[in-house]
Amino acid sequence: MPVPQYDEFNFKALEDSLGIVFNNKDLLVQALVHRSFLNENRDFPLAHNERMEFLGDAVLELIVTEFLFAHYLNPEGELTNWRAALVNGKNCALVGNEIGIEPYLFLSRGESQDSNSKAREYILANAVEAVIGAIYLDQGWEIAKQFVLRWIVSKLGDVLDLGLWMDPKSRFQESAQDIVGVTPTYKVVREDGPDHAKQFVVAVYLEKEKIAEGEGGSKQEAQVAAAEAALAKKKWKGPKTEIIEREPTDPIG
């Protein structure tokens, strides 16, 4: 019998979203238990998800690596960048939202109130890795592979089309130099909050024209947000990369 929380929180609906029926339902529930929850619920029958996340991270990276190696002949450095864009926290959190994992997270009261934050994005990304670990333990390599291909590797088209293998500042700079021949500059336009929790607002300019603003807990974070906003405003996709697809007759390696 699964833990009562499986039925109490309707984990069957989550299984439907995942497209997987778990043999050991407790593995799925445990994959969504954050450490903070156990600090307030010491009698909870399952452990937190960090070991499962550790396993899922390795499974995810190997599946993505295997796919890229099998289908593309681009140099190692380019494939590494593509892989990083697919397995990074931002993309995993996006997948978590698409699946609808967040309502099933077991969090402390404090963490539960801290929604729509970087911290929640980090927790959600880790939960996705833990779910992959749970799938691997319960269903084996092939089902885990199908899951990763369906939800994560399927984002490769966007990664390549939008240049997401490159960070937003570099992407905006290369686009600006290629399209208008100008190197972007950044300027802090506002600082809010106390020193220990300061928020910065940064504007990005092309020569004297302000293109967009971004906000963050550091100047660098705000610059990245400004670059992302500028890319969206200009509708620039970022630099293109040559895609060398492997043909059936190409040698391995």
C-alpha positions as CSV (number, residue, x, y, z in Angstrom):
1,M,0.0,0.0,0.0
2,P,1.3,3.5,-0.8
3,V,1.6,6.2,1.8
4,P,-1.7,7.9,2.5
5,Q,-0.5,11.1,0.9
6,Y,-0.6,9.3,-2.5
7,D,-4.5,9.2,-2.4
8,E,-4.8,12.3,-0.3
9,F,-3.1,14.5,-2.9
10,N,-4.4,12.6,-5.9
11,F,-1.0,11.5,-7.2
12,K,-2.9,9.4,-9.7
13,A,-3.5,12.6,-11.7
14,L,0.2,13.3,-11.6
15,E,0.9,9.8,-13.0
16,D,-1.5,10.6,-15.8
17,S,0.4,13.8,-16.6
18,L,3.7,11.9,-16.5
19,G,2.3,9.1,-18.7
20,I,3.7,6.6,-16.2
21,V,2.0,4.3,-13.7
22,F,4.4,3.6,-10.9
23,N,4.7,0.1,-9.4
24,N,6.1,1.6,-6.2
25,K,3.9,4.7,-5.6
26,D,6.1,5.8,-2.7
27,L,9.0,6.5,-5.0
28,L,6.9,9.1,-6.8
29,V,5.8,10.7,-3.6
30,Q,9.3,10.8,-2.2
31,A,10.6,12.5,-5.3
32,L,8.6,15.5,-4.3
33,V,9.6,15.7,-0.6
34,H,11.8,18.7,0.0
35,R,14.1,18.6,3.0
36,S,12.4,21.6,4.6
37,F,9.1,19.7,4.9
38,L,10.7,17.0,7.1
39,N,12.0,19.7,9.5
40,E,8.4,20.4,10.3
41,N,7.0,16.9,9.8
42,R,9.4,14.5,11.5
43,D,7.0,11.6,11.6
44,F,6.5,11.7,7.8
45,P,7.1,8.1,6.6
46,L,9.4,8.9,3.6
47,A,12.8,10.5,3.3
48,H,13.5,13.7,1.4
49,N,14.3,13.7,-2.4
50,E,18.0,14.7,-2.5
51,R,19.5,11.2,-3.1
52,M,16.9,10.6,-5.8
53,E,17.7,14.0,-7.3
54,F,21.4,12.9,-7.3
55,L,20.5,9.8,-9.3
56,G,18.1,11.5,-11.6
57,D,20.7,14.2,-12.5
58,A,23.1,11.5,-13.7
59,V,20.4,9.6,-15.6
60,L,19.2,12.8,-17.3
61,E,22.6,13.9,-18.3
62,L,23.5,10.5,-19.8
63,I,20.3,10.2,-21.8
64,V,20.8,13.7,-23.2
65,T,24.4,13.0,-23.9
66,E,23.7,9.7,-25.6
67,F,21.0,11.3,-27.8
68,L,23.3,14.2,-28.9
69,F,26.2,11.9,-29.6
70,A,24.0,9.5,-31.7
71,H,22.3,12.2,-33.8
72,Y,24.9,15.0,-34.3
73,L,28.5,15.3,-35.5
74,N,29.1,18.8,-34.0
75,P,32.3,19.3,-32.0
76,E,32.4,18.3,-28.3
77,G,32.3,21.9,-27.1
78,E,29.1,22.7,-29.0
79,L,27.4,19.5,-27.9
80,T,28.3,20.3,-24.3
81,N,26.6,23.7,-24.6
82,W,23.5,22.2,-26.1
83,R,23.4,19.6,-23.3
84,A,23.8,22.3,-20.7
85,A,20.9,24.3,-22.1
86,L,18.7,21.2,-22.0
87,V,19.5,20.0,-18.5
88,N,19.9,23.3,-16.7
89,G,17.7,24.4,-13.8
90,K,15.7,26.8,-15.9
91,N,14.7,24.3,-18.5
92,C,14.0,21.6,-15.9
93,A,11.7,24.0,-13.9
94,L,9.9,24.8,-17.2
95,V,9.3,21.1,-17.7
96,G,8.1,20.8,-14.1
97,N,5.5,23.5,-14.7
98,E,4.4,21.9,-18.0
99,I,3.8,18.6,-16.2
100,G,2.2,20.3,-13.3
101,I,4.5,19.1,-10.5
102,E,4.5,22.2,-8.3
103,P,1.1,21.5,-6.5
104,Y,2.5,18.1,-5.4
105,L,5.6,19.5,-3.7
106,F,6.0,18.8,0.0
107,L,7.4,22.0,1.4
108,S,7.8,23.8,4.7
109,R,5.4,26.6,5.5
110,G,8.0,29.1,4.7
111,E,9.0,27.6,1.4
112,S,5.3,27.2,0.5
113,Q,4.8,30.9,0.7
114,D,7.9,31.7,-1.4
115,S,6.3,31.0,-4.8
116,N,7.3,32.7,-8.1
117,S,10.9,33.0,-6.9
118,K,14.4,31.8,-7.9
119,A,14.3,29.5,-4.9
120,R,11.0,27.9,-6.0
121,E,12.4,27.5,-9.6
122,Y,15.5,25.7,-8.1
123,I,13.3,23.4,-5.9
124,L,11.1,22.6,-8.9
125,A,14.1,21.8,-11.1
126,N,15.5,19.5,-8.5
127,A,12.1,17.8,-8.1
128,V,12.1,17.1,-11.9
129,E,15.5,15.4,-11.5
130,A,14.2,13.4,-8.6
131,V,11.2,12.3,-10.6
132,I,13.6,11.1,-13.3
133,G,15.5,9.2,-10.6
134,A,12.2,7.7,-9.3
135,I,11.2,6.6,-12.9
136,Y,14.6,5.0,-13.4
137,L,14.3,3.1,-10.1
138,D,10.7,2.0,-10.7
139,Q,10.6,1.5,-14.5
140,G,14.2,1.1,-15.7
141,W,16.3,2.7,-18.3
142,E,14.1,2.6,-21.3
143,I,11.0,4.2,-19.7
144,A,13.3,6.9,-18.1
145,K,14.7,7.5,-21.6
146,Q,11.3,7.8,-23.1
147,F,10.3,10.3,-20.4
148,V,13.5,12.4,-21.0
149,L,13.1,12.4,-24.7
150,R,9.5,13.4,-24.5
151,W,9.8,16.2,-22.0
152,I,13.4,17.5,-22.2
153,V,15.2,16.5,-25.4
154,S,12.1,17.7,-27.3
155,K,13.2,21.3,-26.3
156,L,16.3,21.0,-28.5
157,G,14.6,22.7,-31.5
158,D,14.0,25.8,-29.4
159,V,17.5,25.7,-27.9
160,L,19.1,25.7,-31.4
161,D,16.5,28.1,-33.0
162,L,16.7,30.7,-30.3
163,G,20.3,30.3,-29.4
164,L,19.5,29.2,-25.9
165,W,22.9,27.3,-25.7
166,M,24.4,30.8,-25.2
167,D,23.7,33.0,-22.1
168,P,21.4,36.0,-22.7
169,K,24.0,38.7,-22.4
170,S,26.3,37.0,-25.0
171,R,23.3,36.3,-27.2
172,F,22.1,39.9,-27.2
173,Q,25.6,41.2,-27.7
174,E,26.3,39.0,-30.7
175,S,22.9,39.8,-32.2
176,A,23.4,43.5,-31.7
177,Q,26.8,43.5,-33.3
178,D,25.7,41.4,-36.2
179,I,22.4,43.2,-36.9
180,V,23.1,46.9,-36.0
181,G,26.8,47.0,-35.5
182,V,26.6,48.2,-31.9
183,T,27.9,46.7,-28.6
184,P,25.3,46.9,-25.8
185,T,26.0,48.8,-22.6
186,Y,24.4,48.4,-19.2
187,K,23.6,51.0,-16.5
188,V,22.1,50.6,-13.0
189,V,19.1,52.8,-12.9
190,R,17.8,52.0,-9.5
191,E,18.7,50.2,-6.3
192,D,16.0,49.2,-3.8
193,G,16.0,47.5,-0.4
194,P,18.5,47.1,2.5
195,D,22.1,46.1,1.9
196,H,21.5,42.4,2.8
197,A,18.5,42.1,0.3
198,K,19.2,44.7,-2.3
199,Q,17.4,44.6,-5.7
200,F,18.9,46.2,-8.7
201,V,17.2,47.5,-11.8
202,V,19.5,47.7,-14.9
203,A,18.8,49.2,-18.3
204,V,20.5,48.0,-21.5
205,Y,21.3,50.5,-24.2
206,L,22.3,50.4,-27.9
207,E,24.3,53.6,-28.1
208,K,21.9,56.2,-26.5
209,E,18.7,54.2,-27.0
210,K,17.3,52.3,-23.9
211,I,16.1,49.0,-25.1
212,A,14.8,47.3,-22.0
213,E,15.2,46.9,-18.2
214,G,15.8,44.0,-15.9
215,E,15.7,43.4,-12.2
216,G,17.7,41.0,-10.0
217,G,19.3,40.4,-6.6
218,S,22.7,41.3,-8.1
219,K,23.9,43.6,-10.9
220,Q,24.8,40.6,-13.0
221,E,21.4,39.0,-12.5
222,A,19.7,42.2,-13.5
223,Q,21.9,42.6,-16.6
224,V,20.9,39.0,-17.6
225,A,17.2,39.9,-17.1
226,A,17.6,43.1,-19.1
227,A,19.3,41.2,-22.0
228,E,16.5,38.6,-22.0
229,A,13.9,41.4,-22.1
230,A,15.8,43.2,-24.9
231,L,16.0,40.0,-27.0
232,A,12.2,39.6,-26.6
233,K,11.6,43.3,-27.5
234,K,13.8,43.2,-30.6
235,K,12.5,39.7,-31.5
236,W,16.1,38.6,-32.0
237,K,16.8,34.9,-31.8
238,G,20.5,35.0,-31.2
239,P,23.4,33.7,-33.3
240,K,22.9,30.6,-35.5
241,T,25.1,27.6,-35.2
242,E,25.8,25.0,-37.9
243,I,23.9,21.8,-37.2
244,I,25.7,18.7,-38.4
245,E,23.3,15.8,-38.3
246,R,24.7,12.2,-38.3
247,E,23.8,10.2,-41.4
248,P,23.3,6.4,-41.1
249,T,26.5,5.8,-43.0
250,D,28.6,8.0,-40.8
251,P,31.1,6.2,-38.6
252,I,30.7,6.1,-34.9
253,G,32.9,8.7,-33.0
